[in-house]
Amino acid sequence: MIGWPRANIFSRVVFQAALPIVGSAARRERACWMLALLLLVGRAGAQSVPETTDLPALKEMSVDQLMNVEVTSVSLFPEKLSQAASAIQVLSNDDIRRSGATTLPEALRLADNLEVAQKNSHDWAISARGFNTELANKLLVMIDGRSVYTPLFSGVYWNVQDYLLADVDRIEVVSGPGGTLWGANAVNGVINVTTKSARDTQGWYLEGGGGAPASDFAAVRYGGTLAPNVYFRVYGKFADVGQETLADGSGGADSWTSRQGGFRLDDLRSPADTLTLQGDAYHDRDGLQTGGSSVSSGDNLLGRWVHTLPDQAEVRLQLYYDHTHFLDPIPALSLPGIVAAPAGILTDDLDTYDLEFQHRFWPGRYHHVVWGFGYRQTDDRNVNAPALAFFPADRSLNLYSGFVQDEAELRDDLFLTLGSKVEHNDYTGFETEPNARLRWNLTPANMIWTAVSRAVRTPSRVDRDLSEPTPPYRVVLRGSDQFAAETVVAYELGYRTQLGDRVALALSTFDNDYGNVRSTSITPGTILPFYFANNLEGETHGLEFSGDWQVAANWRLHAGYDLLREHLHVKPGQFDLNAALNETADPRQQWSVRSAVDLPGGIEWDAAFRWVDSLVTNSGPTPEIVPGYYELDTRVGWHPVPQLELALVGQNLLHREHAEFGAPGPTSVDIGRTVYGKATWSY
C-alpha cells in the first residue's frame, strides 16, 4: 500500500495499513465521555434545515444553478460557488452516481484539479499541484469534518476511506493552500467530503453488482425516524475485488475485500440547534505482491452541535474519536555485505481525540468574521518488525490550534479576506499559516480573485521515528529528530465567468515557493545510515482550467486541463541522495472531457475521456518514465420505474491494461479494463 521512501541502492518495502473494529474498554470510555459532553452542550436539539444543500439532479439544473450551489470549504461559511475566491470544484451526488464510481478514489477522477493515479487493485496516489509520490503528503482529506490524514506517514490510506456513495451529498475539492482554516498539512489542497443528512435518506436503498475481472459489491441502507424530526439511517456495504495484472502477464496478488457499516442520527426538533451523531466501522484485507495480506480495520464516532444565533451568526462544536489498527507483513531486508533483517509483522494502533470550536458572526455591515480553536491528541502504539520499526514504539502527540479570519467589504464589488492560524505541535512548536485573498466582482457574471498564502506540513512519525531495519541489525534508513516542518508560500490568480445560463468557465494560475522539503542525507564518515533531512527547496507553477457547457436541455459537456511545472533542487551546500527527484512523480499535463446525456425512455448515457502525460518516477536506481496514456470510461443507465436503476459501466476501455504509477518493470502493476453491471432499488 505504501512504498516507503528509500535510498536508491536498496529495494523498496511495501507498507500496508489496517485497523481492528474492537478497541479497549478505556478507549471506548474516553470516547463516550467526549460525546456525552457534546450532548449536554447541545441539549439534544437540531435545526429544521438540513446542514447539506439538497441539490436537484444534474439533468434538472442549468449551469447557472450549478454556479449558485453553496460551498463551505473556502471560507467556512456558505457562499455561492461563483463567488468563492479559490480554485474549487464541486462533485455533486449526481455527478458521482452518473460516473459509475464504486469507490471514493474513483469518484475523485471527476475533479480536474487533482492528480489521481491507481497503483494497484486497492491503492491510489492522489494529490493536487504536484508531489504525488509514494508518500503523497500535502493534501488534507476530511469526511464530515473528521480528518483522515494519518500522522504516521503524513498521507491518506485511500483503500480504507470508503462510504456508501449514494449517501454522499457533495465533495468539495480545493487546490491551493488551506492552512488558515484547516490547519497543518493542507499544503497543496483540501478534499472535503460531506454526507447527506439522515432526513434526506429515508426508506430503503439497496445496490449490488459485479463484473470482469472478478469483482462483486453490495450495499444496503435504511433510514427512519425515532421521534418527530429525529431522523436516523444505518448502512452496510461489501466489496470483493480481483487482482490486477503485472507487466510480465502474471497476477498481481493484490485482490482485496472490504466491509463497512455505520449510522447517522440528526435531531432537528429545534429551529436554532442541530445535533448530529454518526459513526462507522470497517474491515479491509489487501493482498500484497510481496506475499500475504495486510488487514485494516477501524471505527470512529463523531458528534456535532450547531447553534444558530440572531443575524445568521453561528456557533459550532464538534468532537470525534477515531481508532485505527493495522497489521502488515514486512518482507525481509537483505543487502549483501551491508544488512540483513528477517521478515516480520508490523502492527500499529492509533487513537485520535479531536475537539473543535468555531464561531462566525458579523461585527458590522462590512465584516464577516470566523474564529475558532481546537485540540487534538493522538496516541500511537507500535509492535515493530525486524525490517521496519518506529522508536519510540509508543508516542502521544498533542496539537493546539486557534484561527481568525475576517472578510471585509471594501466596496460593493471588492472584498478583502485576511486571516491566520496558529498551531502548536510537539515536534516543531508554533507554526503560523496566514492568508490574504482579494475578490473583485467585475460584473455579476465575472469575478477575478487573487491570494497569497502560507502553509506547512508538520513532521510525521516516518520523518522523526523511522528505523529500517531495527537494531541489532544495522540501520540503513532512519528518521531525524531535527526534521522540521515543510513550508510553502503560494501566489494565486484566478478568473471565473458565466456566459449566460449555459456556459461557465474557471481559470486559475499559481506559483508556489517551497522550503525545507524532505531529502535523504548520509551520515558523515560512515555513509550509513541514511536519514531524512530538509535539504530541498524549489518552486512549482502552472494553471488549471475547467468549463461547463449546457449544449441542450438534456446534454451537458465538461472539460478540464491542468499544466504543472516543478523545479526542486538541493539547497546550496547541502546534499540529497536522490538529487531532488524523490518528492515528485507528476504528469506535466492532463486533460479530460465528460459528456452527460439524457435519452428518451429513462436512459442516461455518460462518457469520460482523459489523457494523462508521462511522469518520472524515482523508485529505482535511476529515474524512469511511466508512459502517458489516454482512456475512456462510459456508463449507460436505465430507469424502467423511478425506484429502479440498471446500469452497465465500462472503465479503461481503450486498453486491455496500462500503467499509471510506480517504477516500470516486469513486476509493475498494470491497471486493467473493467466492465460491470449494477442495480439499485430505493423505496
C-alpha positions as CSV (number, residue, x, y, z in Angstrom):
1,M,0.0,0.0,0.0
2,I,2.8,2.4,0.8
3,G,6.1,2.4,-0.9
4,W,8.5,3.7,1.8
5,P,11.0,6.3,0.5
6,R,14.3,4.5,0.5
7,A,17.8,5.2,-0.8
8,N,18.1,4.0,-4.4
9,I,20.7,1.4,-3.7
10,F,18.3,-1.0,-1.9
11,S,14.9,-2.5,-2.5
12,R,11.6,-0.8,-1.5
13,V,9.5,-2.1,1.3
14,V,5.7,-2.1,0.8
15,F,3.9,-0.8,3.8
16,Q,0.2,-1.6,4.4
17,A,-2.4,-0.4,6.9
18,A,-5.2,-1.9,8.9
19,L,-7.4,-1.5,12.0
20,P,-9.4,-3.8,14.2
21,I,-13.1,-2.9,14.8
22,V,-12.9,-3.5,18.5
23,G,-10.9,-1.3,20.8
24,S,-10.1,-1.4,24.5
25,A,-12.7,-0.5,27.1
26,A,-10.6,2.5,28.2
27,R,-10.7,3.9,24.7
28,R,-14.4,3.4,24.4
29,E,-15.0,5.1,27.8
30,R,-13.0,8.2,26.8
31,A,-14.9,8.5,23.5
32,C,-18.3,8.1,25.3
33,W,-17.3,10.8,27.8
34,M,-16.4,13.2,25.0
35,L,-19.7,12.7,23.2
36,A,-21.7,12.9,26.5
37,L,-20.2,16.4,27.0
38,L,-21.4,17.3,23.5
39,L,-24.9,16.0,24.2
40,L,-25.1,18.1,27.4
41,V,-24.0,21.2,25.5
42,G,-26.3,20.6,22.5
43,R,-29.4,19.9,24.6
44,A,-30.3,17.2,22.1
45,G,-31.6,19.9,19.7
46,A,-31.4,20.4,16.0
47,Q,-32.2,22.9,13.3
48,S,-35.2,22.4,11.0
49,V,-33.0,22.9,7.9
50,P,-30.6,20.1,6.9
51,E,-26.9,21.0,7.0
52,T,-26.3,20.0,3.4
53,T,-27.8,21.5,0.4
54,D,-30.5,19.3,-1.2
55,L,-29.3,19.5,-4.8
56,P,-31.7,18.5,-7.6
57,A,-30.4,16.0,-10.2
58,L,-27.8,17.2,-12.7
59,K,-30.2,16.9,-15.6
60,E,-32.6,19.3,-13.8
61,M,-30.0,22.0,-13.2
62,S,-28.8,24.7,-15.6
63,V,-25.1,25.8,-15.5
64,D,-26.4,29.0,-13.8
65,Q,-27.9,26.9,-11.0
66,L,-24.7,24.9,-10.6
67,M,-22.7,28.0,-10.1
68,N,-25.1,29.1,-7.3
69,V,-24.5,25.9,-5.3
70,E,-23.3,26.8,-1.8
71,V,-19.8,25.7,-0.7
72,T,-18.1,26.0,2.7
73,S,-14.5,24.8,2.2
74,V,-13.1,28.1,1.1
75,S,-14.4,30.4,4.0
76,L,-16.1,28.1,6.5
77,F,-19.4,29.8,5.8
78,P,-21.9,29.1,2.9
79,E,-21.1,31.0,-0.3
80,K,-22.0,30.6,-3.9
81,L,-19.5,28.6,-6.0
82,S,-19.4,31.5,-8.4
83,Q,-18.2,33.8,-5.6
84,A,-15.6,31.5,-4.0
85,A,-12.2,33.2,-4.2
86,S,-10.3,29.9,-4.7
87,A,-9.7,27.1,-7.2
88,I,-12.5,24.9,-6.2
89,Q,-14.6,22.2,-7.9
90,V,-17.7,20.6,-6.5
91,L,-18.7,17.0,-7.3
92,S,-22.4,16.5,-6.7
93,N,-24.1,13.3,-5.7
94,D,-25.5,13.0,-9.2
95,D,-22.0,13.6,-10.8
96,I,-20.8,10.7,-8.7
97,R,-23.7,8.4,-9.5
98,R,-23.5,9.0,-13.2
99,S,-19.8,8.4,-13.3
100,G,-20.2,4.8,-12.3
101,A,-17.7,5.1,-9.5
102,T,-17.8,2.5,-6.7
103,T,-15.1,3.9,-4.5
104,L,-14.2,7.4,-3.3
105,P,-10.8,7.5,-5.3
106,E,-12.7,6.6,-8.5
107,A,-15.1,9.5,-7.8
108,L,-12.2,11.9,-7.4
109,R,-11.2,11.3,-11.0
110,L,-14.0,13.7,-11.8
111,A,-12.1,16.6,-10.2
112,D,-9.9,18.2,-12.9
113,N,-7.7,19.9,-10.3
114,L,-6.5,16.6,-8.8
115,E,-3.8,14.1,-9.9
116,V,-5.3,10.7,-9.5
117,A,-3.3,7.6,-10.3
118,Q,-4.2,4.0,-9.4
119,K,-1.2,2.0,-8.1
120,N,-2.9,-1.4,-7.9
121,S,-6.2,-3.0,-7.2
122,H,-6.6,-1.3,-3.8
123,D,-4.0,1.6,-3.6
124,W,-4.1,5.1,-5.1
125,A,-1.8,8.1,-5.4
126,I,-3.9,11.3,-5.2
127,S,-2.6,14.9,-4.9
128,A,-3.1,18.5,-6.1
129,R,-0.5,20.7,-7.7
130,G,2.3,18.1,-7.6
131,F,4.2,16.0,-5.0
132,N,2.1,12.9,-5.9
133,T,4.8,10.5,-4.7
134,E,4.6,7.1,-3.0
135,L,4.0,9.1,0.2
136,A,1.8,11.9,-1.1
137,N,1.7,14.1,2.0
138,K,0.5,17.6,1.0
139,L,-3.3,17.0,0.6
140,L,-5.7,17.2,3.6
141,V,-8.8,15.0,3.3
142,M,-11.8,15.2,5.6
143,I,-15.1,13.3,5.8
144,D,-17.9,15.2,7.5
145,G,-15.2,17.3,9.3
146,R,-13.2,14.3,10.5
147,S,-9.6,14.3,9.2
148,V,-8.5,11.1,7.6
149,Y,-4.9,12.3,7.2
150,T,-2.7,9.9,9.2
151,P,0.1,11.2,11.5
152,L,2.0,8.0,10.9
153,F,3.4,8.9,7.5
154,S,1.5,12.2,6.6
155,G,-0.9,11.0,4.0
156,V,-4.1,9.1,3.4
157,Y,-4.8,5.4,3.3
158,W,-7.2,5.5,0.4
159,N,-8.2,1.9,0.5
160,V,-10.0,2.4,3.8
161,Q,-11.6,5.8,3.0
162,D,-14.9,4.4,2.0
163,Y,-18.5,5.3,2.3
164,L,-21.9,4.5,0.6
165,L,-21.5,6.9,-2.3
166,A,-25.3,7.2,-2.6
167,D,-25.3,9.0,0.7
168,V,-22.6,11.5,-0.2
169,D,-24.1,14.9,-0.7
170,R,-21.1,16.5,-2.4
171,I,-17.3,16.6,-2.5
172,E,-15.6,19.9,-2.5
173,V,-12.1,19.9,-3.9
174,V,-9.9,22.9,-3.3
175,S,-6.5,23.1,-4.9
176,G,-4.1,25.5,-3.2
177,P,-3.2,26.0,0.5
178,G,-5.9,25.9,3.1
179,G,-3.8,26.2,6.2
180,T,-5.5,29.3,7.6
181,L,-8.8,27.4,8.1
182,W,-7.9,23.8,8.0
183,G,-4.5,23.7,9.7
184,A,-1.2,22.0,9.0
185,N,-0.9,19.6,6.1
186,A,-3.4,21.5,3.9
187,V,-0.4,22.5,1.8
188,N,-1.5,21.9,-1.8
189,G,-5.2,21.3,-1.4
190,V,-8.2,20.2,0.7
191,I,-10.8,17.5,-0.1
192,N,-14.0,17.9,2.0
193,V,-16.5,15.0,1.7
194,T,-20.0,15.9,3.0
195,T,-22.6,13.2,3.5
196,K,-26.4,13.8,3.4
197,S,-28.5,14.5,6.4
198,A,-30.4,11.4,7.7
199,R,-33.6,13.3,6.9
200,D,-32.7,13.1,3.2
201,T,-32.0,9.3,3.2
202,Q,-35.3,7.9,4.5
203,G,-36.6,4.5,3.4
204,W,-34.7,1.5,1.9
205,Y,-31.8,1.7,-0.6
206,L,-30.2,-1.5,-2.0
207,E,-27.5,-1.9,-4.6
208,G,-25.5,-4.7,-6.0
209,G,-23.4,-5.7,-9.0
210,G,-20.4,-7.4,-10.4
211,G,-18.3,-7.9,-13.5
212,A,-15.0,-8.7,-15.0
213,P,-12.3,-9.1,-13.8
214,A,-13.8,-10.9,-10.8
215,S,-15.5,-8.3,-8.6
216,D,-18.7,-8.2,-6.6
217,F,-20.2,-5.5,-4.4
218,A,-23.4,-4.9,-2.5
219,A,-24.8,-2.4,-0.1
220,V,-28.0,-1.7,1.9
221,R,-29.2,1.3,3.8
222,Y,-32.3,2.0,5.8
223,G,-33.5,5.4,7.1
224,G,-36.3,6.1,9.5
225,T,-37.5,8.3,12.4
226,L,-37.0,7.8,16.1
227,A,-39.4,10.7,17.0
228,P,-40.9,13.7,15.2
229,N,-38.0,15.5,13.4
230,V,-35.4,13.0,14.7
231,Y,-34.0,11.0,11.8
232,F,-31.6,8.1,11.5
233,R,-30.0,5.8,9.0
234,V,-27.9,2.7,9.1
235,Y,-25.9,1.2,6.3
236,G,-23.6,-1.7,5.4
237,K,-21.6,-2.4,2.3
238,F,-19.3,-5.2,1.0
239,A,-16.8,-5.4,-1.9
240,D,-14.7,-8.3,-3.2
241,V,-12.3,-7.2,-6.0
242,G,-9.9,-9.4,-8.0
243,Q,-6.3,-8.9,-8.7
244,E,-4.7,-6.7,-11.4
245,T,-2.0,-7.9,-13.8
246,L,1.7,-7.4,-13.7
247,A,3.6,-6.2,-16.8
248,D,5.0,-9.7,-17.4
249,G,1.5,-11.1,-17.6
250,S,1.3,-12.8,-14.2
251,G,-1.2,-12.0,-11.5
252,G,-0.5,-9.0,-9.2
253,A,-1.7,-10.9,-6.0
254,D,-3.4,-7.6,-5.0
255,S,-7.0,-8.7,-4.7
256,W,-8.9,-7.2,-1.7
257,T,-12.1,-7.4,0.3
258,S,-13.8,-4.6,2.2
259,R,-16.7,-4.5,4.7
260,Q,-18.0,-1.3,6.2
261,G,-21.1,-0.2,8.2
262,G,-22.3,2.8,10.1
263,F,-25.1,5.0,11.2
264,R,-26.1,8.7,11.4
265,L,-28.6,10.4,13.6
266,D,-29.9,14.0,13.0
267,D,-32.1,15.7,15.6
268,L,-34.0,18.5,14.0
269,R,-36.5,19.4,16.7
270,S,-35.3,22.9,17.5
271,P,-35.2,25.7,14.9
272,A,-32.0,27.1,16.5
273,D,-30.0,23.9,17.2
274,T,-28.7,21.0,15.2
275,L,-27.3,17.8,16.8
276,T,-25.6,15.1,14.7
277,L,-24.2,11.8,15.9
278,Q,-22.6,9.4,13.4
279,G,-20.1,6.6,13.3
280,D,-18.5,4.0,11.1
281,A,-16.6,0.7,11.4
282,Y,-14.7,-1.1,8.7
283,H,-12.5,-4.2,8.0
284,D,-10.3,-4.4,4.9
285,R,-8.0,-7.2,3.7
286,D,-5.5,-6.4,1.0
287,G,-3.3,-8.9,-1.0
288,L,0.4,-7.9,-1.2
289,Q,2.7,-8.5,-4.1
290,T,5.4,-9.3,-1.6
291,G,3.2,-12.1,-0.2
292,G,0.5,-12.5,2.4
293,S,-2.1,-9.9,3.2
294,S,-2.4,-6.7,5.3
295,V,-5.5,-6.3,7.4
296,S,-7.1,-3.0,8.1
297,S,-9.9,-2.2,10.5
298,G,-11.1,0.7,12.5
299,D,-14.0,2.6,13.9
300,N,-15.0,6.2,14.6
301,L,-17.6,8.2,16.4
302,L,-18.4,11.9,15.7
303,G,-20.8,14.4,17.4
304,R,-21.6,17.9,16.2
305,W,-23.7,20.6,17.7
306,V,-24.6,23.8,15.7
307,H,-26.4,26.7,17.3
308,T,-27.8,29.5,15.1
309,L,-27.7,32.9,16.6
310,P,-29.5,36.1,15.5
311,D,-28.5,37.7,12.2
312,Q,-27.3,34.3,10.8
313,A,-24.4,34.1,13.3
314,E,-23.4,30.5,14.2
315,V,-21.6,28.6,16.9
316,R,-20.3,25.1,16.1
317,L,-18.8,22.5,18.4
318,Q,-17.5,19.2,17.1
319,L,-15.9,16.2,18.9
320,Y,-14.8,12.9,17.4
321,Y,-12.9,9.8,18.3
322,D,-11.1,7.6,15.7
323,H,-9.4,4.3,16.4
324,T,-7.3,2.6,13.8
325,H,-5.2,-0.6,13.8
326,F,-3.1,-2.1,11.0
327,L,-1.3,-5.4,10.7
328,D,1.3,-5.5,7.9
329,P,3.7,-8.3,6.8
330,I,7.1,-6.7,6.2
331,P,9.4,-8.7,3.9
332,A,12.9,-9.5,4.8
333,L,15.5,-6.8,4.0
334,S,18.7,-8.2,2.6
335,L,21.6,-6.1,1.2
336,P,24.7,-8.3,0.8
337,G,27.6,-7.0,2.8
338,I,25.5,-4.3,4.5
339,V,22.4,-5.5,6.3
340,A,20.1,-8.5,6.6
341,A,16.9,-8.5,8.6
342,P,14.2,-11.2,8.6
343,A,10.6,-10.8,7.7
344,G,8.1,-9.9,10.4
345,I,4.8,-8.3,11.3
346,L,4.4,-4.6,11.9
347,T,1.3,-3.5,13.8
348,D,0.1,0.0,14.7
349,D,-2.7,1.2,16.9
350,L,-3.7,4.8,16.7
351,D,-6.4,6.6,18.8
352,T,-7.3,10.2,17.9
353,Y,-9.4,12.5,20.1
354,D,-10.3,15.8,18.4
355,L,-12.3,18.8,19.7
356,E,-13.1,21.9,17.5
357,F,-15.0,25.1,18.2
358,Q,-16.0,27.7,15.6
359,H,-17.9,30.9,15.7
360,R,-18.9,33.1,12.8
361,F,-20.6,36.5,13.1
362,W,-21.0,39.9,11.5
363,P,-19.4,42.6,13.8
364,G,-20.6,45.3,11.4
365,R,-22.2,45.6,8.0
366,Y,-18.9,45.3,6.2
367,H,-17.2,42.5,8.1
368,H,-17.8,38.7,8.3
369,V,-15.6,37.1,11.0
370,V,-14.9,33.4,11.6
371,W,-12.7,32.3,14.5
372,G,-12.2,29.2,16.5
373,F,-9.8,26.9,18.3
374,G,-9.1,23.2,18.5
375,Y,-7.2,20.4,20.4
376,R,-6.2,17.0,19.1
377,Q,-4.5,14.2,20.9
378,T,-3.1,11.1,19.2
379,D,-1.9,8.0,20.9
380,D,0.2,5.8,18.6
381,R,1.4,2.3,19.6
382,N,3.6,0.0,17.5
383,V,4.8,-3.5,17.6
384,N,7.9,-3.3,15.4
385,A,9.0,-5.7,12.7
386,P,12.7,-6.5,12.3
387,A,13.0,-4.7,8.9
388,L,10.8,-1.7,9.8
389,A,10.3,0.0,13.1
390,F,9.5,3.2,14.9
391,F,11.3,4.5,18.0
392,P,9.9,5.1,20.5
393,A,7.4,2.4,19.8
394,D,4.7,4.3,21.6
395,R,4.2,8.1,21.3
396,S,1.5,10.5,22.3
397,L,1.2,13.8,20.4
398,N,-0.8,17.0,21.2
399,L,-1.9,19.7,18.7
400,Y,-3.3,23.0,19.9
401,S,-4.7,25.5,17.3
402,G,-6.5,28.8,17.0
403,F,-7.5,30.9,14.0
404,V,-9.3,34.0,13.0
405,Q,-10.4,35.3,9.5
406,D,-12.2,38.4,8.5
407,E,-13.8,39.1,5.2
408,A,-14.2,42.9,4.7
409,E,-16.3,44.5,2.1
410,L,-14.2,47.4,0.8
411,R,-16.9,48.5,-1.7
412,D,-19.9,46.9,-3.3
413,D,-17.8,44.8,-5.7
414,L,-14.5,44.4,-3.8
415,F,-13.8,42.1,-0.9
416,L,-10.6,41.5,1.1
417,T,-10.1,38.5,3.3
418,L,-7.3,38.4,5.9
419,G,-6.7,35.6,8.4
420,S,-4.2,33.3,10.1
421,K,-4.0,30.1,12.0
422,V,-1.5,29.4,14.8
423,E,-0.8,25.8,15.8
424,H,1.5,24.2,18.4
425,N,2.7,20.7,17.8
426,D,5.0,18.5,19.9
427,Y,7.6,18.2,17.1
428,T,8.3,21.8,15.9
429,G,6.4,24.0,18.3
430,F,4.5,27.0,17.0
431,E,3.6,27.3,13.3
432,T,1.7,30.1,11.6
433,E,-0.3,29.9,8.4
434,P,-1.5,33.4,7.3
435,N,-3.7,34.1,4.2
436,A,-4.8,37.1,2.2
437,R,-7.4,37.0,-0.5
438,L,-8.9,39.7,-2.7
439,R,-12.1,39.2,-4.7
440,W,-13.3,41.7,-7.4
441,N,-16.7,41.2,-8.9
442,L,-16.2,42.9,-12.3
443,T,-19.8,42.2,-13.2
444,P,-22.5,39.8,-11.7
445,A,-21.1,37.2,-14.1
446,N,-17.4,37.9,-14.0
447,M,-15.1,37.6,-11.0
448,I,-11.3,37.9,-10.5
449,W,-9.6,36.7,-7.4
450,T,-6.0,36.6,-6.1
451,A,-4.4,35.2,-2.9
452,V,-1.2,34.9,-1.0
453,S,-1.0,32.0,1.5
454,R,1.5,30.2,3.7
455,A,1.0,26.6,4.8
456,V,3.1,23.9,6.4
457,R,3.4,20.2,6.5
458,T,4.4,19.2,10.0
459,P,6.6,16.1,10.6
460,S,5.1,12.7,10.9
461,R,6.4,9.6,12.7
462,V,8.1,8.5,9.5
463,D,10.1,11.7,9.4
464,R,11.2,11.6,13.0
465,D,10.9,8.0,14.4
466,L,11.5,5.6,11.4
467,S,14.2,2.9,11.6
468,E,14.9,0.4,8.7
469,P,15.8,-2.1,9.9
470,T,15.6,-2.2,13.7
471,P,18.7,-2.8,15.9
472,P,20.5,-5.1,16.5
473,Y,20.5,-5.2,12.7
474,R,22.5,-2.4,11.0
475,V,20.2,0.6,10.4
476,V,20.1,1.8,6.8
477,L,17.5,4.5,6.9
478,R,16.2,6.4,9.9
479,G,14.2,9.5,10.8
480,S,15.7,12.5,12.3
481,D,14.8,14.4,15.5
482,Q,15.9,17.6,13.7
483,F,13.4,17.2,10.9
484,A,11.5,20.5,10.5
485,A,8.2,21.5,9.0
486,E,8.0,21.8,5.2
487,T,6.7,25.2,4.1
488,V,5.0,26.7,1.1
489,V,4.2,30.3,0.1
490,A,1.6,30.3,-2.7
491,Y,0.7,33.1,-5.0
492,E,-2.6,32.5,-6.9
493,L,-4.6,34.4,-9.5
494,G,-8.0,33.2,-10.8
495,Y,-10.9,34.2,-13.0
496,R,-14.4,32.8,-13.1
497,T,-17.2,33.8,-15.6
498,Q,-20.6,32.8,-16.7
499,L,-21.7,33.2,-20.3
500,G,-25.5,33.3,-20.0
501,D,-27.0,30.3,-18.2
502,R,-25.3,27.7,-20.5
503,V,-21.6,28.2,-20.2
504,A,-19.3,28.6,-17.1
505,L,-15.5,28.8,-17.2
506,A,-12.9,28.9,-14.5
507,L,-9.1,29.6,-14.8
508,S,-6.6,29.7,-12.0
509,T,-2.8,30.1,-12.1
510,F,-0.3,29.5,-9.2
511,D,3.3,30.0,-8.3
512,N,4.4,28.1,-5.2
513,D,7.7,28.5,-3.3
514,Y,8.6,25.5,-1.1
515,G,11.2,25.4,1.7
516,N,12.6,22.6,3.9
517,V,11.3,19.9,1.6
518,R,12.2,16.3,2.7
519,S,15.6,14.9,1.5
520,T,17.7,11.9,2.2
521,S,21.1,12.6,3.7
522,I,24.2,10.4,4.5
523,T,25.9,10.2,7.9
524,P,29.3,11.8,7.8
525,G,32.2,9.4,8.0
526,T,30.1,6.2,7.8
527,I,27.6,7.0,5.0
528,L,25.0,4.7,6.7
529,P,22.5,5.2,8.0
530,F,20.8,7.5,5.5
531,Y,18.4,9.8,7.3
532,F,15.7,12.3,6.5
533,A,16.5,16.0,6.4
534,N,15.1,19.2,4.9
535,N,17.7,19.9,2.3
536,L,15.4,20.6,-0.7
537,E,13.7,23.8,-1.9
538,G,12.2,25.0,-5.1
539,E,9.0,26.1,-6.8
540,T,6.1,24.9,-8.9
541,H,3.9,26.8,-11.2
542,G,1.0,26.1,-13.5
543,L,-2.6,26.6,-14.4
544,E,-5.9,24.9,-14.0
545,F,-8.9,25.3,-16.4
546,S,-12.4,23.9,-16.2
547,G,-15.6,24.6,-18.2
548,D,-19.2,23.5,-18.3
549,W,-21.4,23.8,-21.4
550,Q,-25.2,23.1,-21.3
551,V,-25.4,22.1,-25.0
552,A,-29.1,21.3,-24.8
553,A,-31.7,20.7,-22.1
554,N,-30.7,17.0,-22.0
555,W,-26.9,17.3,-22.7
556,R,-24.0,18.7,-20.8
557,L,-20.3,18.8,-21.5
558,H,-17.5,19.4,-19.0
559,A,-13.8,19.9,-19.9
560,G,-10.7,20.3,-17.8
561,Y,-7.0,20.9,-18.3
562,D,-4.0,21.1,-15.9
563,L,-0.5,22.3,-16.6
564,L,2.3,21.8,-14.0
565,R,5.9,22.6,-13.9
566,E,8.1,21.5,-10.9
567,H,11.6,22.7,-10.1
568,L,13.0,21.3,-6.9
569,H,16.7,21.5,-6.2
570,V,19.2,20.8,-3.3
571,K,19.9,23.8,-1.1
572,P,23.4,25.3,-1.7
573,G,26.0,23.4,0.3
574,Q,23.6,20.6,1.2
575,F,23.1,17.0,-0.1
576,D,20.3,14.7,-1.2
577,L,20.8,11.1,-2.1
578,N,18.0,11.3,-4.7
579,A,19.1,14.6,-6.4
580,A,15.8,16.2,-5.5
581,L,13.8,13.7,-7.6
582,N,12.2,11.5,-4.9
583,E,9.5,14.0,-4.0
584,T,7.9,14.4,-7.4
585,A,6.2,11.9,-9.7
586,D,3.6,14.1,-11.6
587,P,2.4,14.5,-15.1
588,R,3.3,17.8,-16.7
589,Q,-0.2,18.0,-18.4
590,Q,-3.5,16.3,-18.2
591,W,-6.9,16.9,-19.7
592,S,-10.4,15.4,-19.7
593,V,-13.8,15.7,-21.4
594,R,-17.0,14.4,-19.9
595,S,-20.4,14.1,-21.5
596,A,-23.8,13.5,-19.8
597,V,-26.8,12.9,-22.0
598,D,-30.4,12.0,-21.0
599,L,-32.1,9.9,-23.7
600,P,-35.8,9.1,-24.1
601,G,-37.2,6.1,-22.2
602,G,-35.4,6.9,-18.9
603,I,-32.0,6.2,-20.4
604,E,-28.8,8.0,-19.4
605,W,-25.5,7.9,-21.2
606,D,-22.3,9.2,-19.7
607,A,-18.8,9.1,-21.1
608,A,-15.4,10.4,-19.8
609,F,-12.3,10.6,-21.9
610,R,-9.0,11.5,-20.2
611,W,-5.4,11.9,-21.2
612,V,-2.5,11.9,-18.7
613,D,1.0,12.9,-19.6
614,S,4.0,10.7,-18.8
615,L,5.6,11.1,-15.4
616,V,9.1,10.4,-14.0
617,T,9.4,8.1,-11.0
618,N,12.5,7.7,-8.9
619,S,11.7,4.3,-7.2
620,G,14.7,2.5,-8.7
621,P,18.5,3.1,-9.2
622,T,17.8,5.6,-11.9
623,P,14.8,7.8,-12.8
624,E,12.3,6.0,-15.1
625,I,9.4,7.2,-17.1
626,V,5.8,5.9,-16.7
627,P,4.3,6.4,-20.2
628,G,1.4,8.7,-20.7
629,Y,-1.9,7.2,-21.5
630,Y,-5.4,8.0,-22.7
631,E,-8.6,6.2,-21.5
632,L,-12.3,6.1,-21.9
633,D,-15.0,5.4,-19.2
634,T,-18.6,5.1,-20.0
635,R,-21.9,4.3,-18.3
636,V,-25.4,3.5,-19.7
637,G,-28.2,3.7,-17.1
638,W,-31.9,2.8,-17.4
639,H,-34.8,3.7,-15.1
640,P,-37.6,1.3,-16.1
641,V,-39.5,2.6,-13.0
642,P,-38.5,5.6,-10.8
643,Q,-37.4,3.3,-7.9
644,L,-35.2,1.0,-10.0
645,E,-31.9,1.8,-11.8
646,L,-30.0,-0.6,-14.0
647,A,-26.5,0.4,-15.3
648,L,-23.7,-1.0,-17.3
649,V,-20.3,0.5,-16.7
650,G,-17.0,0.2,-18.6
651,Q,-13.8,1.6,-17.2
652,N,-10.4,1.9,-19.1
653,L,-12.0,0.6,-22.3
654,L,-9.3,1.7,-24.7
655,H,-6.6,-0.6,-23.5
656,R,-6.5,-4.1,-22.0
657,E,-4.2,-2.7,-19.3
658,H,-2.0,0.3,-18.8
659,A,0.4,1.6,-16.1
660,E,-0.5,4.7,-14.1
661,F,2.1,4.8,-11.3
662,G,5.3,3.2,-9.9
663,A,8.6,2.0,-11.3
664,P,8.3,0.4,-14.8
665,G,9.4,-3.2,-15.0
666,P,8.3,-6.8,-15.2
667,T,6.7,-6.7,-11.7
668,S,5.0,-3.3,-12.1
669,V,1.2,-3.3,-11.8
670,D,-0.9,-2.5,-14.9
671,I,-4.5,-1.3,-14.4
672,G,-6.9,-3.3,-16.5
673,R,-10.1,-2.8,-18.3
674,T,-13.2,-3.3,-16.2
675,V,-16.8,-3.9,-17.1
676,Y,-19.6,-4.4,-14.6
677,G,-23.3,-4.2,-14.1
678,K,-25.1,-2.5,-11.2
679,A,-28.7,-2.5,-10.0
680,T,-30.1,-0.1,-7.3
681,W,-33.6,-0.1,-5.7
682,S,-34.9,2.6,-3.4
683,Y,-38.3,2.9,-1.8
